[in-house]
Amino acid sequence: MKIELFKEDSKHMKILSKIVDGVILNILFLISCIPVLTIGPAFTAFYYASVKVIRRERGYMFKTYVKGFKDNIKLSGIIWLLTLLVNIICLGGIYFVFISASMLTKPVSIVLIAIYGAIMIFVFCAGIYIYPALSRFKMNLKNALKLMVIMPLSHPGKTLALFAITIVFTALMLLSFYKYVIFIFVFPELYILGISLIMENILLEYISDVKEEE
């Protein structure tokens, strides 16, 4: 019985192998995010390797991650910098509203903060979609930006679900920094696998559209 458990093709060994691959992918992802400017390509590669290696059991983990990173570093990097710039502008706008409270009426201040906040939330949701899409499709910047707008608006219910999942896992990640550091090497992979259950079905709807626009 014990010998059966440790056979390479046994169910237990496959599960153990997936856990090890998941932890290693987490480490690669976290290291890739250290420069901050590479967070976009890192997320794209993380999604690509997680779905291909962990879920579909195809390819080698390290090689797949590196390929996903290299193939998407330029476009994912540009999109990450653009979304970062938009968020910085919105935060600057909110800050300006607060320091200019004496010059603005209360209704105007509330409207401006609501607009900036809505833009940030939309960009955040668009980011959840675009990096998985980039991991699967070859496209130019114009088509990528177009997808960033279309996908969240075309799937409002799923967008809300993906947003909620992202917020929960982000909170768990932040909590783990203070109390349970070991979970930093678990939560990102669980998050990717979780959103992939929703995301993969959505991406299938865009295969023909992306190919026609290339």
N, C-alpha and C positions, 0 to 999 in steps of 0.2 A: 504493500500500500504506500509506504514512504517513498519507494523507488518511483512509483507512478506519479507522485506529486512533483518530483523534480525532473521529469522528462521534459525535453525542450518544447514539445508540441502539446503538453498537457494544459488544461484550462487554467490551473493555478499559476503556472509559469508564464503564460500569456498575460494574465492579469498583472503579475509582478513586473513583467517586462514593460507593460504600459505605464505602470506607476513610476518606474525608474525613468523611462523616457519623458514622462510628464514633468518630473522634478528637474531633469536636465534641461528641458525646454524652458522651464521657468527661470532657471539660472541664466541661460543664454539670453532670454528676453530682458531680464533685469539688468544684466551687464550691458546689453545693447542700448538700453535707455539712459545710461549714465551721462552721455554727452548732451542729453535733452533734445538736441536738434535731430537725433536719429530715432525718436520715439515712433514716428509714423512708419518708417521702414521696418522697425522692430516689431510693431504690432501686426503689420502685414505678413511678415515672415512667420511670426508666432501663430497666427491663424492658419496660414498655409500648411505649416508643418504639423500642427495639432490635428487638423482635419485629415490630412493625407496619411500621417504615420500612426497617430493614436486611434482615430476613428476607423480609418479604412485599412490600416495595417499594410501600407505600401511605402516602400523606400526606406532609407536610413535617416534617422532623426537629425543628426548633426548636418549631414550633407543636404538634406531637404531644407533645413532652416537657413543655412548659408545661401543656398540657391534662391530661396524666397526673398532674402534680404538683398542680395546683389541685383536680382532682376527688377526689383521695385524701388531701389534706393533713391533714384532720381525723382520719379513722379510722386511717390509716397512722401518723400522729403519736402518737395515743393508744396504739396497739399497741407502737410503738417505745419509748415511755416506760414502759409496763408491763413489757416484756421487759428494759429497762435496769434497772428497779427490782428485778426478780427476780434478775438477775445480781449487782447490788450487795448484796442481802441474802445471797445464796449466798456471795459472796466474803467478806462480813463474818462469816458463819458459819464458813467455813474459817479465817479469821484468828483467830476466837475459839477454835477448837479448838487451834490452834498455841500461842496464849498461855496456854491453860488445860491444857496437856499434863500438868502436875503433878496436876491435879484429876481428869483422865479417864484411864481405863485405855487401854492401847494398842489393844485390839480395838474399844472404843467410838469412839476417835478415828478409826480407819481406816474404820469403818462410816459415821460422820458425814461424813467427807471424801468418801467414795464416793457418799453420797446427794446432797450438795451438787453434786458434780461431775456426777453423772447428770442432775440437774435442769438444770444449765447447758447440758450437751450437748443435752438434749431441746429446750430453749427455742431453742438455736442452730439446730437442725434444723427446728423449727417455723417459725422466721423465714425460712428459705430457701424454704419453701412459701408462706407467707401473703402476702408482698408481690407475687409474681407472680399469686396468686389475686385479690388486691385490684385489680390492674391490669386484670383481666378481668371480675370479677363485682361487682355492686352488692349490698352486704349490710350488716347492722347489726353492732354490736360483739359481740353474743351469738353470732351465726352465725360471725363471724370467729374468735372464740376457740375455738368448737367445731371449726372446720376445722383450727386450729392443733394440736389434739390428734389429730383423726382422720387427717389426711393422712400424717404421719410413721409412725404405727402401721399404717396400711393398706398401705403400700408399703415394707416394711423393706429390701428389696434396693436399691431406687432411692434410699431415704433414705441408705443407706450410701454409695452412689455419689455423690450430691449433696454429702454431707458431705466425702468425700475430695476431690472437685473443688474445693470451697470452701477447704479447708485448703491445698491445693496452690497455688491462685491467691492466697490471702492471704499465703502464704510468699513467693511471687514478687513480690507488691506490696511487702512489707516489704524484701525484698532490693533491689528497684529503687530504694528511697529512698536506699540507701547507695552503690550502684555505677552503676546505669543508670536515672537519673531519667526518661529519655525514655519508658521502658516503662510508666510510670504512666498514660500517655495511650493505652495499648494493652490492657493486661491486663484492666481492668474490662470492656471491651466483649467481649473474647474469652471471659471468664468467663460473662457473661450469655448470649451466643450458645451457649456450651457447655451450660449447664444448661437452656436453653430446648429443646434437643433431647430432653431427658428430660421436662421440666416440661409442655410443651404437650400431650403425650399424656395425662399425668395429669389436667390441668385439664379435658380433654374429658369425663372420667368424672363430673365434679361439676356440669356445666352444669344438668342437670335438677333435681338436689337443691337447688342454690342458688336456682333460680327458684321452687321449691315452698315454700321457707322464707321468702322475702321477704315 
